[in-house]
Amino acid sequence: MTGLPSPATTPLLGHLWRWTQDPVRLLADGARTGAVFELRLWRRVVVGYRPDWNRAVLGDLETFRSRGSLSGLTPYLAGGVVYADVPGHDVRRRELNPHFHSRALTPLADRLRAVVVAPTEPFEALHWASRTVRQMLGAAFFAGRVPDPLLAAFLNPLQRNNPGPLVRRPLLFRRLDRAVAQVLADPPDGTLAADLAGLPRAVEEIRVALAAGYDTTAHSLAWALWHLAGAPEWRYPERIDDVLDEILRLYPAGWLGSRVVRHPTTVTGVDLPAGTMVLYSPYLTHRDPELWPEPDAFRPERFAAGRPAWGFIPFSAGRRTCLGAHLARLMLRTALTPFCAGKLGQVEGDPSIRSSITLRPAGPLWIDRTF
């Protein structure tokens, strides 16, 4: 692992100070040094972002493990299938996959549409998106039986700067777990709670799913609204899917993933000893000009040419593809479709990227909607 390129460091602190201040810029600087590079954080890590790196790290679950990775730093994601390793991961996915397939989610569409109230006056997109996604999750999982104030208390810390999402909140988690358990005891028909009732550790899986699906989807929705307000030629229902793909390319909410090497291996010519932490970055992959011409431009039409294998990974890939990918797309499509009617205009705002455990717009994002 010696001899890897590395971006500029801070004396005595390596890359740790830059990581705490602007990790996205640090990664972008690292990518300019090579396709695989090294960072000196609280430990040494190796970062790659080209498709062959992604294929190796995401495709070999026996070698690249979740336990001990960055996911364990936040209590919101340190559990459930998200944090499981093989063989338990594959067993759990076989239990959960049928309930999160696109066909299985179709009956939820009416519930989701019922909670989307598109503004008819100027609105701040991030605030509207956050409330709407939270209520959609509450409808999809519980038909509204878990009180929205409790969901808000549980989910709101995910949108705070670090260390907000990393702080343990055992009393709040127990309150939510009790409410979820009560719903699972007599779940409403046609909900995800009804589908998951009876599965082992269903409460934990639902808690993690809520956290994984909240700020990721809300931030993507806010950015999508902003770009649609500036590009009226894309505000047609039949064009929404391409818009979503481009938003997920430009702003992959899960911008960084990590694994720990279980036994010595070599990836793209780089020797990785056991115990090495490796990072992959959908953000870097999606901004790679060798994969995506004009990578910083909003160009939904680019997807007519297809997607490079292992080069478009907004929901990870392989056996670890995000369980909630179809649900997230359904929520985004449902929330955006009403805005194809009327007129949207960007009023003022800052859509630039800020990072915590997910990417989010700096904001605010004020949009006007008229008829």
C-alpha positions, 0 to 999 in steps of 0.5 A: 500500500506504499507509494500511493498518491495523496492530496496536500496535507496539513502539518501534523494532522495529515488530512484530518483537518481538511476532512472535517472542514470540506471532505468533498473538496478533499476527495476531489483533490485526491482524485486529481492525483490518481484513480486510487489515492491515500488519505491520512485521517484518524487511520490510513484509508485507500480511496478509489472511484473508477468502475473496476474499483467499484466492481471489486469493492462492492462485488466481493462481500467476502473480502470487503466487510461492513463491520468496522466501516464508517457506517458504524459511526452513526447509530442511525445506520449501524444495524439491520441489513445495511450493516450486516456482512455475509452470510447473514446479509444475503439471508436477510436480503432474501427475506426483505427483497420481495417487499421492496421490489418495484412491483410490490411497491406499486400499491403504495402509490395512492398513499404517497400521492395523498400526502403530497401537497404541492405549493401554489405560492413561493416556497423553500424547496428543502423545507417542503421536501423534508416534510413531504418525504417524512410524511410519505415514509410515515404513510408507506410504512405505517399509514400515519399511525406513528405520530409525525412529531415522533418521526420528525424528532427521530429524523431531523438530526440527520439533517444537522451538521456533524456530529449531529447524525453521529450522536447516540439518542437511546431514549429517542430510539426506544420511543420510536421502537415502541411505536413501531412495535405497536404498529407491527402488532396490528399493521394496517393493510397495504403498508410496509409494516404489514409486509414486514410484520413477523420477520425477525428484528423487523423493528430494527430494520424499519428504524434503519430504513426510515433513517436511510430513506429520509434525508437522502430522498429529501435532499434529492427532491429539493435539488430536483425541484431547483433544477426543474425550476430552471429548466422548464423543458424537462417538466413533463411526466415522461421526462421525470425519470431522466431528470431523477437519474441526472440529479442522482448522478450530480448529487448522490446522497450516499456520496461515500461508502466504506469497507474493511478488508478481511484478508489481503487482496489486490485491486486494480494493481494496489495491494491491500493488507487485511484491516485496510479501510477502503473508500468508494465514492459515487460522487467522484465516480459520477463526476469522472469526465472519462465516464461523463462528458461535462460532468458538472453540467445538468444534462438529463439527455445524457442517459439516452446513451445508457449508463456505464457499468459500475459507473452509475451507483447512486444506490450502491451496486451489486448484492449491496444495492440499496434495499430502498432504491425502488421506494426512493424513486417512487417517492421522488417521482410521485412528489415531482409529478404535480410540479409538471403543471403550472410554472416554476421559477427559481427565486433565489438560493444556493444549490451548492453542495454541503456534506455530512453523512449525506450530501445536501444543498447549502440552501435556502432554495426559494422557488415560485409556482404559479398557474 
